[in-house]
Amino acid sequence: MKLRKVTKDDCWDLLRWENVPVTQKYTFNSKTISRKEHLKWFKKALKEIEMYIIGDKIGLVKIKNNSVAIIIDPAYRNQGYGIEALNLIKKKHPKLIAYVLFGNTNSYKLFKKAGFKKIGYILKNG
């Protein structure tokens, strides 16, 4: 498996992954993102967030301020790609934090399998 830096050509793939209903349910911004909103965010994110495409557009890993997030395309979930990607990222960034919303069992299991330890809870209203 390889990770490559996100380019402008990946813009709409990221939006598609972010707007998957089950993904939205477990993100801090759980509303559907418009193309206009996404494009504005994406232009800024290319400069401010370390982002990698997993394999042949299997998903995305984002790192900002030592915080890591991962999104896997629904067609590739539960096939081991997330753990492979996290293990690669941990080689470059050995001390990361992941914020996982309560109820996101798959993400919790993934980060636990990758060696992350639970240190607390974050509560979300709405």
KEZA-663909 format. One record per residue: residue in three letters; x negated, y negated, z negated of N, C-alpha, C in turn. Coordinates in steps of 0.001 Angstrom, whole numbers. Each point is the difference from the previous one (the first is absolute). Layout:
[rec "ALA"; [X; Y; Z]; [X; Y; Z]; [X; Y; Z]]
...
***
This chain:
[rec "MET"; [-833; 1180; 0]; [833; -1180; 0]; [-875; -1239; 0]]
[rec "LYS"; [436; -996; 723]; [-724; -1269; 53]; [925; -1134; -408]]
[rec "LEU"; [-614; -1032; -534]; [688; -1249; -286]; [-630; -1065; 875]]
[rec "ARG"; [824; -864; 544]; [-536; -1119; 774]; [695; -1278; -457]]
[rec "LYS"; [-721; -1097; 149]; [568; -1292; -396]; [1231; -320; 853]]
[rec "VAL"; [977; -601; -633]; [1203; -447; 695]; [-376; -1124; 962]]
[rec "THR"; [592; 19; 1176]; [-178; -1070; 991]; [1363; -613; 307]]
[rec "LYS"; [-27; -1078; 769]; [1264; -654; 365]; [928; 942; 758]]
[rec "ASP"; [-556; 994; 664]; [820; 958; 746]; [831; 906; -909]]
[rec "ASP"; [-303; 24; -1285]; [719; 858; -947]; [1185; -701; -664]]
[rec "CYS"; [203; -1248; 315]; [986; -836; -683]; [1364; 676; -131]]
[rec "TRP"; [548; 456; 1098]; [1379; 499; -26]; [101; 1402; -593]]
[rec "ASP"; [-1084; 759; 15]; [2; 1294; -699]; [151; -227; -1503]]
[rec "LEU"; [-715; -984; -527]; [98; -303; -1425]; [1419; -415; -370]]
[rec "LEU"; [617; -819; 833]; [1376; -424; -269]; [941; 1204; 11]]
[rec "ARG"; [-170; 877; 952]; [853; 1194; 97]; [-124; 837; -1276]]
[rec "TRP"; [-1231; 203; -476]; [-203; 790; -1218]; [588; -694; -1228]]
[rec "GLU"; [-172; -1308; -80]; [521; -750; -1155]; [1525; 18; -52]]
[rec "ASN"; [656; 59; 1149]; [1456; -68; 52]; [693; 1357; -51]]
[rec "VAL"; [-732; 1077; -209]; [627; 1308; -205]; [746; -70; -1341]]
[rec "PRO"; [1299; 340; -30]; [779; -159; -1236]; [-623; 627; -1247]]
[rec "VAL"; [-537; 1201; 98]; [-587; 625; -1197]; [-1273; -730; -431]]
[rec "THR"; [-711; -592; 942]; [-1178; -809; -338]; [446; -1285; -689]]
[rec "GLN"; [1019; -650; 559]; [512; -1240; -586]; [452; 197; -1441]]
[rec "LYS"; [594; 1143; -261]; [538; 284; -1334]; [-1076; -100; -1077]]
[rec "TYR"; [-1235; 339; 364]; [-1069; 63; -990]; [-1076; -1056; 203]]
[rec "THR"; [352; -1118; 628]; [-949; -1103; 123]; [481; -1164; -857]]
[rec "PHE"; [-882; -931; -260]; [363; -1137; -836]; [890; -983; 749]]
[rec "ASN"; [-20; 46; 1329]; [905; -808; 817]; [893; 979; 747]]
[rec "SER"; [1156; 312; -566]; [805; 1104; 514]; [1014; -393; 1072]]
[rec "LYS"; [-97; -1205; 528]; [926; -382; 1072]; [-626; 262; 1370]]
[rec "THR"; [859; 108; 1006]; [-484; 184; 1365]; [-761; -1250; 429]]
[rec "ILE"; [-1144; 214; 606]; [-875; -1098; 415]; [263; -311; 1468]]
[rec "SER"; [222; -1268; 313]; [228; -406; 1392]; [-1328; -46; 752]]
[rec "ARG"; [90; 12; 1320]; [-1212; -95; 819]; [-724; -1320; -269]]
[rec "LYS"; [765; -1070; -140]; [-590; -1319; -245]; [-742; -25; -1343]]
[rec "GLU"; [647; 511; -1053]; [-644; 47; -1323]; [-1262; 851; 43]]
[rec "HIS"; [121; 1146; 672]; [-1135; 918; 56]; [-1176; -617; 747]]
[rec "LEU"; [272; -637; 1125]; [-1080; -596; 791]; [-739; -1062; -810]]
[rec "LYS"; [743; -811; -733]; [-622; -1019; -854]; [-886; 670; -1055]]
[rec "TRP"; [532; 1038; -673]; [-775; 724; -1009]; [-1216; 670; 627]]
[rec "PHE"; [193; 636; 1149]; [-1055; 786; 633]; [-1201; -864; 376]]
[rec "LYS"; [249; -1172; 563]; [-1103; -893; 381]; [-851; -370; -1216]]
[rec "LYS"; [657; -253; -1114]; [-709; -330; -1236]; [-695; 1240; -570]]
[rec "ALA"; [682; 1127; 32]; [-532; 1241; -571]; [-1261; 468; 713]]
[rec "LEU"; [-75; -206; 1305]; [-1202; 403; 738]; [-1254; -655; -573]]
[rec "LYS"; [167; -1190; -559]; [-1138; -733; -564]; [-220; 309; -1480]]
[rec "GLU"; [1071; 344; -720]; [-82; 67; -1458]; [69; 1400; -598]]
[rec "ILE"; [479; 974; 760]; [196; 1347; -536]; [-824; 990; 809]]
[rec "GLU"; [-678; 882; -693]; [-741; 1078; 660]; [1027; 1076; 370]]
[rec "MET"; [196; 214; 1292]; [1033; 936; 450]; [-580; 996; 995]]
[rec "TYR"; [417; 1252; -155]; [-485; 1076; 861]; [1158; 831; 531]]
[rec "ILE"; [-94; 352; 1274]; [923; 959; 600]; [-559; 1389; -271]]
[rec "ILE"; [870; 894; -419]; [-381; 1382; -282]; [139; 812; 1283]]
[rec "GLY"; [-1097; 640; 405]; [31; 878; 1172]; [564; -680; 1230]]
[rec "ASP"; [825; 736; 728]; [616; -513; 1227]; [1371; -586; -334]]
[rec "LYS"; [-14; -1093; -777]; [1211; -697; -442]; [905; 901; -837]]
[rec "ILE"; [-623; 662; -966]; [723; 834; -962]; [542; -867; -1131]]
[rec "GLY"; [-700; -1071; -302]; [413; -871; -1085]; [-989; -1115; -235]]
[rec "LEU"; [120; -625; -1156]; [-752; -1205; -328]; [-496; 57; -1437]]
[rec "VAL"; [-1228; -466; -212]; [-538; -229; -1343]; [-334; -1484; -97]]
[rec "LYS"; [476; -639; -1086]; [-278; -1417; -234]; [-734; -150; -1326]]
[rec "ILE"; [-1007; -871; -5]; [-739; -291; -1227]; [-109; -1516; -145]]
[rec "LYS"; [429; -479; -1161]; [-137; -1422; -314]; [-219; -119; -1504]]
[rec "ASN"; [-1041; -716; -385]; [-322; -198; -1420]; [-92; 1333; -749]]
[rec "ASN"; [-669; 964; 606]; [-189; 1339; -579]; [1296; 771; -207]]
[rec "SER"; [1063; -435; 640]; [1276; 706; -47]; [207; 702; 1339]]
[rec "VAL"; [389; 1266; -51]; [171; 779; 1219]; [1467; 372; 176]]
[rec "ALA"; [448; -35; 1237]; [1346; 445; 367]; [-124; 855; 1250]]
[rec "ILE"; [895; 940; 138]; [-46; 897; 1148]; [1417; 237; 502]]
[rec "ILE"; [134; 8; 1313]; [1267; 332; 649]; [-304; 1060; 1047]]
[rec "ILE"; [776; 1064; -15]; [-141; 1056; 997]; [1263; 18; 849]]
[rec "ASP"; [-172; 71; 1313]; [1133; 132; 909]; [835; 1202; -444]]
[rec "PRO"; [1331; -129; -47]; [837; 1116; -460]; [-264; 1325; 722]]
[rec "ALA"; [-389; -45; 1250]; [-262; 1231; 760]; [-1220; 757; -520]]
[rec "TYR"; [-857; -674; -778]; [-1250; 608; -465]; [-61; 180; -1520]]
[rec "ARG"; [1084; -287; -691]; [-15; 95; -1461]; [-87; 1451; -462]]
[rec "ASN"; [-583; 172; -1182]; [-135; 1317; -643]; [-831; 981; 817]]
[rec "GLN"; [-988; -523; 730]; [-884; 852; 796]; [-1468; -173; -391]]
[rec "GLY"; [-266; -733; -1072]; [-1365; -149; -491]; [-753; -1207; 521]]
[rec "TYR"; [611; -795; 876]; [-704; -1153; 562]; [-244; -1089; -1044]]
[rec "GLY"; [933; -184; -908]; [-155; -1027; -1029]; [-1191; 261; -902]]
[rec "ILE"; [-147; 1235; -457]; [-1121; 331; -889]; [-1326; -110; 742]]
[rec "GLU"; [-23; 414; 1254]; [-1237; -139; 790]; [-394; -1468; 124]]
[rec "ALA"; [984; -843; 309]; [-277; -1430; 159]; [-474; -612; -1315]]
[rec "LEU"; [665; 326; -1098]; [-414; -544; -1298]; [-1400; 453; -382]]
[rec "ASN"; [-318; 1246; 265]; [-1347; 485; -321]; [-1066; -730; 811]]
[rec "LEU"; [291; -315; 1252]; [-946; -783; 811]; [-148; -1416; -556]]
[rec "ILE"; [1108; -630; -337]; [-29; -1365; -532]; [-756; -54; -1325]]
[rec "LYS"; [180; 1013; -832]; [-667; 15; -1309]; [-1514; 71; 120]]
[rec "LYS"; [-514; 500; 1104]; [-1457; 13; 200]; [-535; -1423; 118]]
[rec "LYS"; [766; -860; 643]; [-403; -1391; 187]; [413; -870; -1195]]
[rec "HIS"; [1112; 357; -611]; [561; -764; -1127]; [285; 960; -1155]]
[rec "PRO"; [-995; 313; -811]; [205; 1012; -1048]; [911; -442; -1152]]
[rec "LYS"; [213; -1301; -165]; [847; -480; -1103]; [1181; -781; 565]]
[rec "LEU"; [1097; 704; 176]; [1207; -596; 559]; [1164; 153; -973]]
[rec "ILE"; [994; -848; 181]; [1251; 74; -749]; [1123; 205; 1015]]
[rec "ALA"; [968; 834; -354]; [1180; 191; 837]; [1235; -340; -828]]
[rec "TYR"; [893; -778; 578]; [1265; -320; -650]; [1071; 868; 644]]
[rec "VAL"; [595; 894; -789]; [1012; 923; 505]; [1295; -266; -754]]
[rec "LEU"; [1059; -313; 739]; [1276; -270; -651]; [597; 1272; -581]]
[rec "PHE"; [662; -148; -1132]; [652; 1124; -664]; [956; 684; 979]]
[rec "GLY"; [-46; 1299; 32]; [863; 764; 896]; [-674; 414; 1284]]
[rec "ASN"; [-1122; -611; 322]; [-719; 358; 1226]; [-895; 1205; -307]]
[rec "THR"; [657; 1132; -147]; [-679; 1223; -428]; [-1104; 421; 950]]
[rec "ASN"; [257; -72; 1306]; [-1019; 421; 970]; [-1265; -842; -114]]
[rec "SER"; [166; -1311; -121]; [-1158; -884; -123]; [-731; 264; -1317]]
[rec "TYR"; [753; 173; -1072]; [-612; 285; -1297]; [-845; 1273; 72]]
[rec "LYS"; [555; 1051; 585]; [-727; 1269; 127]; [-1251; -170; 864]]
[rec "LEU"; [118; -781; 1075]; [-1139; -235; 885]; [-1148; -666; -756]]
[rec "PHE"; [295; -1090; -695]; [-1062; -716; -707]; [-568; 835; -1147]]
[rec "LYS"; [842; 751; -670]; [-484; 877; -1069]; [-943; 1058; 578]]
[rec "LYS"; [382; 581; 1132]; [-845; 1003; 664]; [-1341; -607; 415]]
[rec "ALA"; [10; -1291; 335]; [-1224; -695; 418]; [-845; -453; -1196]]
[rec "GLY"; [433; 336; -1209]; [-803; -318; -1178]; [404; -1255; -750]]
[rec "PHE"; [1082; -642; 411]; [468; -1194; -701]; [675; 418; -1305]]
[rec "LYS"; [-102; -854; -1007]; [610; 249; -1309]; [1064; -1057; -270]]
[rec "LYS"; [1104; 421; -594]; [1062; -944; -354]; [-462; -827; -1193]]
[rec "ILE"; [94; -1336; 135]; [-418; -870; -1103]; [1148; -858; -522]]
[rec "GLY"; [1151; 45; 647]; [1121; -806; -477]; [1139; -10; 986]]
[rec "TYR"; [962; -857; -278]; [1185; -127; 837]; [148; -1440; 469]]
[rec "ILE"; [585; -140; 1163]; [400; -1309; 512]; [1501; 76; 199]]
[rec "LEU"; [719; -977; -499]; [1449; -8; 135]; [401; -965; 1104]]
[rec "LYS"; [998; 403; 780]; [481; -814; 1117]; [1481; -258; -211]]
[rec "ASN"; [416; -1232; 134]; [1404; -356; -117]; [534; -317; 1383]]
[rec "GLY"; [874; 861; 514]; [594; -230; 1318]; [-676; 723; 1101]]
***
